[in-house]
Amino acid sequence: MIGGVDLLYDNSVTIIEWSKKIQSLLPEETIAVSIDIEESGVRIFHINGIEL
């Protein structure tokens, strides 16, 4: 059986909502995406952990 931590360290993509709650468990090479919504409804995407 695969546990939650096992999913973080295999060679696949894992998407986690509210990842700040388990931040200490995330691998160093984690790519974090956050979305801010402005009053006008425009969405601003922030991507950390990779050079684009």
FENDA-V348216 format. One record per pair of residues at least 24 apart in sequence whose ideal C-beta (glycine too) atoms are under 6 Angstrom apart, sorted by the first residue. I is the first residue (numbers start at 0). GAP is how many residues later the second one is. Records with the same first field share a line. If there is no record, write none. Layout:
I->GAP ; GAP
//
This chain:
none
//
